[in-house]
Amino acid sequence: MVIPLFNCLSLTQAMFSSLQATLPAGLEYEIIFVDDGSTDGTRDWLAGLTASNGASSIRVLLNERNFGYAIGNNRGTAIACGDFLALLNNDLVLQPGWLEPMLDAHRSLGTQAGIIGNIQRDARTGKIDHTGIVINQNGKPVHDHELPTGFMGNPVRVRRVPAVTGACLLVHRDLWRELGGFDEGYVNGAEDVDLCFRARALGRSNAVALTSTVLHHISSSAGRKLRDEENSYRLVSRWRREFVLAADGPFREWSWDYFEKHLPDPRLANPALARHALFYALGLRRTPPPDAIAFIEERQAREFQRWESLFPGVRADSIGR
């Protein structure tokens, strides 16, 4: 378990208590705290924690200053010894049985297994915040907030998704090392999506364990959102085409809309396009209609125009370097 820290001591303490209470009996594990320059008493608490636990499974790394999420996790995972890495935010409240379904999901995917996530609920409201990361109509990654249709009556407990959030993820150490960990050019955002798409590029499947749930105090760290636009610009620039091709939900919405729009008077429709749209919407064709792809590309292009106006003369791949 690798847990990066930056202040928020009370949340860290609550998260640690929930972690201790929910780890399966008999599990061999280590907990690696990586403190990123906290100034609120976190380091004193860590010193007391390691002193009271002696030579236990708790290890601590102290960064000399605040390096950010990617570097903190990369440093922590570099000294990890286990076959699996669980990356955990310090603002989680872990629920009983959160880990076992994630391990089961990884096992069920076999050699195709990529990055495994879970269901996350807002700790303040209880509302679902994450059932995976999908691509929206602007060709950008966003949290999905809906459970799969028919989930409650379906024995399948694994949902394949383009990406998962890094707030709580599981990855085999060999894959993590093959990917090189998080890209440190991102600053407190988008590292997780980039990691997942690099796993996809290797032919791996990212997935959500649908019976694993955690609570999350969302974006509790100070400054968490300060670099969102730069991170998004860099991320979408790198994976622009891949994001378009992964926009399954928007493709199906476009296909249904096209078919239903022309249903009253089919003479106004392109017959071949209408058939393609219907068959894709019903899941009978794997490739989306070309007009649906063009629609997402056009929406995505608008986002790039906005970013280019925000960062005139700045190349996206130079951000974070």
C-alpha positions as CSV (number, residue, x, y, z in Angstrom):
1,M,0.0,0.0,0.0
2,V,1.5,3.3,-1.1
3,I,-0.1,6.4,0.5
4,P,1.2,9.9,-0.5
5,L,0.6,12.6,2.2
6,F,0.5,16.4,2.2
7,N,-1.1,17.8,5.3
8,C,-4.7,16.9,6.1
9,L,-3.5,14.9,9.2
10,S,-7.0,14.2,10.6
11,L,-8.0,12.6,7.3
12,T,-4.9,10.6,7.2
13,Q,-5.5,9.3,10.7
14,A,-9.0,8.3,9.8
15,M,-7.9,6.7,6.6
16,F,-5.2,4.7,8.4
17,S,-7.7,3.5,11.0
18,S,-10.1,2.3,8.2
19,L,-7.2,0.6,6.4
20,Q,-6.2,-1.3,9.5
21,A,-9.8,-2.4,10.1
22,T,-10.4,-3.6,6.6
23,L,-7.3,-5.5,5.5
24,P,-8.0,-9.2,5.1
25,A,-6.8,-11.5,7.9
26,G,-3.6,-13.3,7.0
27,L,-2.7,-10.9,4.2
28,E,1.1,-10.1,3.9
29,Y,1.4,-6.4,3.3
30,E,3.5,-3.3,3.8
31,I,2.3,0.3,4.2
32,I,4.5,3.0,2.7
33,F,3.7,6.5,3.7
34,V,5.3,9.2,1.5
35,D,5.1,12.6,3.1
36,D,5.4,15.5,0.6
37,G,6.5,18.3,2.9
38,S,3.6,18.4,5.4
39,T,3.7,21.2,7.9
40,D,0.6,20.4,10.0
41,G,2.0,17.8,12.4
42,T,1.9,14.9,10.0
43,R,5.6,14.2,10.3
44,D,5.4,14.1,14.1
45,W,2.5,11.6,13.8
46,L,4.5,9.5,11.4
47,A,7.5,9.4,13.8
48,G,5.2,8.3,16.6
49,L,3.6,5.7,14.4
50,T,6.8,4.1,13.3
51,A,8.2,4.2,16.9
52,S,5.1,2.5,18.3
53,N,5.1,-0.2,15.6
54,G,8.8,-1.0,15.8
55,A,10.0,-3.2,12.9
56,S,6.4,-3.7,11.6
57,S,5.1,-3.4,8.0
58,I,5.0,0.4,8.1
59,R,7.6,2.4,6.2
60,V,8.0,6.1,5.8
61,L,9.6,8.3,3.2
62,L,10.1,12.0,3.8
63,N,10.4,14.2,0.8
64,E,12.5,17.3,1.3
65,R,9.8,19.5,-0.3
66,N,6.4,19.2,-2.0
67,F,7.0,17.4,-5.3
68,G,3.4,16.5,-6.1
69,Y,1.3,13.3,-6.5
70,A,3.2,11.6,-9.3
71,I,6.7,11.9,-7.8
72,G,5.4,10.9,-4.3
73,N,3.8,7.7,-5.6
74,N,6.8,6.9,-7.8
75,R,9.2,7.2,-4.9
76,G,6.9,5.0,-2.7
77,T,6.5,2.3,-5.3
78,A,10.2,2.2,-6.0
79,I,10.8,0.7,-2.5
80,A,7.8,-1.6,-2.5
81,C,8.4,-5.3,-2.2
82,G,5.0,-6.9,-2.9
83,D,3.7,-8.4,-6.2
84,F,0.7,-6.0,-6.1
85,L,0.7,-2.2,-5.6
86,A,-2.3,-0.5,-4.1
87,L,-2.1,3.2,-4.4
88,L,-4.4,4.9,-1.9
89,N,-5.2,8.6,-1.3
90,N,-5.0,9.7,2.3
91,D,-8.5,11.1,2.2
92,L,-10.2,7.7,1.7
93,V,-12.4,5.9,4.2
94,L,-12.0,2.3,3.3
95,Q,-15.0,0.0,3.6
96,P,-15.0,-3.7,4.7
97,G,-14.2,-6.0,1.7
98,W,-12.7,-3.3,-0.5
99,L,-9.5,-5.1,-1.4
100,E,-10.6,-8.7,-2.2
101,P,-12.8,-7.8,-5.2
102,M,-10.0,-5.8,-6.7
103,L,-7.7,-8.7,-6.5
104,D,-10.4,-11.0,-7.9
105,A,-11.0,-8.6,-10.8
106,H,-7.3,-8.6,-11.6
107,R,-7.3,-12.4,-11.4
108,S,-10.3,-12.7,-13.7
109,L,-8.7,-10.7,-16.4
110,G,-5.6,-12.9,-16.4
111,T,-2.7,-11.8,-18.6
112,Q,-4.9,-8.9,-20.0
113,A,-5.2,-7.3,-16.6
114,G,-4.3,-3.6,-16.5
115,I,-5.2,-1.1,-13.8
116,I,-8.0,-2.0,-11.4
117,G,-10.2,0.5,-9.7
118,N,-13.4,0.4,-7.7
119,I,-16.7,2.2,-6.8
120,Q,-16.1,5.5,-5.0
121,R,-18.7,7.5,-3.1
122,D,-18.4,11.0,-1.9
123,A,-17.7,10.8,1.8
124,R,-19.8,13.8,2.6
125,T,-22.9,13.0,0.6
126,G,-22.7,9.3,-0.1
127,K,-23.4,9.9,-3.8
128,I,-21.5,7.8,-6.4
129,D,-18.5,9.7,-7.6
130,H,-16.7,7.1,-9.7
131,T,-17.7,3.9,-11.5
132,G,-14.8,4.3,-13.9
133,I,-13.4,7.0,-16.2
134,V,-15.1,7.3,-19.7
135,I,-14.7,9.6,-22.6
136,N,-17.3,12.3,-23.0
137,Q,-18.7,14.1,-26.1
138,N,-15.8,16.6,-26.0
139,G,-13.3,13.8,-26.3
140,K,-12.2,14.3,-22.7
141,P,-12.0,11.8,-19.8
142,V,-14.6,12.2,-17.0
143,H,-15.8,10.2,-14.1
144,D,-18.8,8.0,-14.8
145,H,-21.3,8.3,-11.9
146,E,-23.6,5.5,-13.0
147,L,-23.6,1.8,-12.2
148,P,-23.9,-0.5,-15.3
149,T,-27.5,-1.2,-16.3
150,G,-28.8,-4.4,-14.6
151,F,-25.8,-4.6,-12.3
152,M,-27.8,-5.6,-9.2
153,G,-29.1,-8.7,-10.9
154,N,-26.0,-9.6,-12.9
155,P,-23.4,-12.0,-11.6
156,V,-20.6,-10.2,-13.5
157,R,-18.7,-8.0,-11.0
158,V,-16.1,-6.5,-13.3
159,R,-16.6,-3.6,-15.6
160,R,-14.0,-2.9,-18.3
161,V,-13.4,0.9,-18.7
162,P,-11.0,3.1,-20.5
163,A,-9.4,4.3,-17.2
164,V,-9.8,4.5,-13.4
165,T,-9.0,7.1,-10.9
166,G,-5.7,7.0,-9.0
167,A,-7.4,7.7,-5.7
168,C,-7.7,3.9,-5.1
169,L,-6.1,1.6,-7.7
170,L,-4.5,-1.8,-7.9
171,V,-1.7,-2.7,-10.3
172,H,0.7,-5.6,-10.6
173,R,4.2,-4.4,-9.8
174,D,5.6,-5.9,-13.1
175,L,3.2,-3.8,-15.2
176,W,3.9,-0.7,-13.1
177,R,7.6,-1.0,-13.8
178,E,7.0,-1.8,-17.5
179,L,5.0,1.4,-17.7
180,G,7.6,3.4,-15.7
181,G,5.1,4.5,-13.1
182,F,3.4,7.9,-13.3
183,D,4.5,10.5,-15.8
184,E,6.0,13.2,-13.6
185,G,5.2,15.9,-16.2
186,Y,1.7,16.1,-14.8
187,V,1.2,18.1,-11.7
188,N,-1.5,16.7,-9.3
189,G,-3.9,15.6,-12.0
190,A,-4.3,13.3,-15.1
191,E,-1.4,11.0,-14.2
192,D,-3.9,8.2,-13.6
193,V,-5.6,8.5,-16.9
194,D,-2.3,8.7,-18.7
195,L,-1.1,5.6,-16.9
196,C,-4.3,3.7,-17.9
197,F,-4.0,4.6,-21.5
198,R,-0.4,3.5,-21.6
199,A,-1.6,0.2,-20.2
200,R,-4.2,0.0,-23.0
201,A,-1.5,0.7,-25.5
202,L,0.1,-2.6,-24.3
203,G,-3.1,-4.5,-24.9
204,R,-4.2,-4.5,-21.2
205,S,-7.7,-4.0,-20.0
206,N,-8.5,-1.6,-17.2
207,A,-11.5,-2.4,-15.1
208,V,-13.6,-1.5,-12.0
209,A,-14.4,-4.1,-9.4
210,L,-18.1,-3.4,-8.9
211,T,-18.3,-4.9,-5.4
212,S,-15.5,-2.9,-4.0
213,T,-16.5,0.4,-2.5
214,V,-14.6,3.2,-0.7
215,L,-15.6,6.6,0.5
216,H,-13.6,9.6,-0.7
217,H,-13.2,13.1,0.6
218,I,-12.9,14.4,-2.9
219,S,-10.1,16.9,-3.7
220,S,-9.4,17.6,-0.1
221,S,-5.7,18.5,-0.6
222,A,-5.0,22.3,-0.9
223,G,-4.2,23.3,-4.5
224,R,-5.5,20.1,-6.0
225,K,-7.2,21.8,-8.9
226,L,-4.7,24.5,-9.7
227,R,-3.2,22.8,-12.8
228,D,-6.3,21.1,-14.2
229,E,-6.3,23.0,-17.5
230,E,-2.6,22.4,-18.2
231,N,-2.9,18.8,-17.2
232,S,-5.9,18.3,-19.5
233,Y,-4.2,20.0,-22.4
234,R,-1.2,17.8,-22.1
235,L,-3.2,14.6,-21.6
236,V,-5.6,15.1,-24.5
237,S,-2.8,16.2,-26.8
238,R,-1.0,12.9,-26.1
239,W,-4.0,10.7,-26.4
240,R,-6.2,12.7,-28.8
241,R,-7.0,9.9,-31.3
242,E,-7.2,7.2,-28.7
243,F,-9.7,9.2,-26.7
244,V,-11.9,9.6,-29.7
245,L,-11.9,5.9,-30.4
246,A,-12.7,5.2,-26.8
247,A,-15.8,7.4,-26.8
248,D,-18.2,4.5,-26.8
249,G,-21.0,6.2,-24.8
250,P,-21.1,9.3,-26.9
251,F,-21.0,7.2,-30.1
252,R,-24.1,5.2,-28.9
253,E,-25.9,8.4,-28.0
254,W,-25.1,9.9,-31.4
255,S,-26.3,6.8,-33.1
256,W,-29.6,6.6,-31.2
257,D,-30.2,10.3,-31.8
258,Y,-29.6,10.0,-35.5
259,F,-31.8,6.9,-35.9
260,E,-34.7,8.4,-33.8
261,K,-34.5,11.8,-35.5
262,H,-35.0,10.2,-38.9
263,L,-37.5,7.5,-37.9
264,P,-40.6,9.6,-38.6
265,D,-39.4,10.1,-42.2
266,P,-36.7,7.7,-43.3
267,R,-36.5,9.4,-46.7
268,L,-34.5,12.2,-45.1
269,A,-31.8,9.8,-43.8
270,N,-28.8,8.3,-45.4
271,P,-30.0,4.6,-45.5
272,A,-26.5,3.1,-45.0
273,L,-25.7,5.5,-42.2
274,A,-29.1,4.9,-40.5
275,R,-28.5,1.1,-40.6
276,H,-24.9,1.5,-39.3
277,A,-26.2,3.8,-36.4
278,L,-28.9,1.4,-35.4
279,F,-26.7,-1.7,-35.5
280,Y,-24.0,0.1,-33.5
281,A,-26.5,1.4,-30.9
282,L,-27.8,-2.1,-30.5
283,G,-24.3,-3.5,-30.1
284,L,-24.5,-5.5,-33.4
285,R,-21.6,-3.6,-34.9
286,R,-18.3,-2.9,-33.2
287,T,-17.2,0.2,-35.2
288,P,-19.1,3.5,-34.7
289,P,-20.5,5.4,-37.7
290,P,-17.9,7.7,-39.3
291,D,-20.2,10.7,-38.7
292,A,-20.3,9.9,-35.0
293,I,-16.5,9.9,-35.0
294,A,-16.4,13.2,-36.8
295,F,-18.9,14.7,-34.3
296,I,-16.5,13.9,-31.4
297,E,-13.5,15.1,-33.3
298,E,-15.2,18.4,-33.9
299,R,-16.2,18.8,-30.2
300,Q,-12.6,17.9,-29.2
301,A,-11.2,20.5,-31.7
302,R,-13.2,23.2,-29.9
303,E,-11.5,22.2,-26.6
304,F,-8.1,22.6,-28.3
305,Q,-9.1,26.1,-29.5
306,R,-9.9,27.0,-25.9
307,W,-6.7,25.6,-24.5
308,E,-4.6,27.3,-27.2
309,S,-6.2,30.6,-26.3
310,L,-5.5,30.0,-22.6
311,F,-1.8,29.0,-23.3
312,P,-0.9,31.0,-26.4
313,G,2.4,29.8,-28.0
314,V,2.8,26.9,-25.5
315,R,3.2,23.4,-26.8
316,A,1.1,20.9,-24.8
317,D,4.0,18.5,-24.6
318,S,6.2,21.2,-23.0
319,I,3.8,21.6,-20.0
320,G,5.3,20.1,-16.9
321,R,8.8,19.8,-18.3
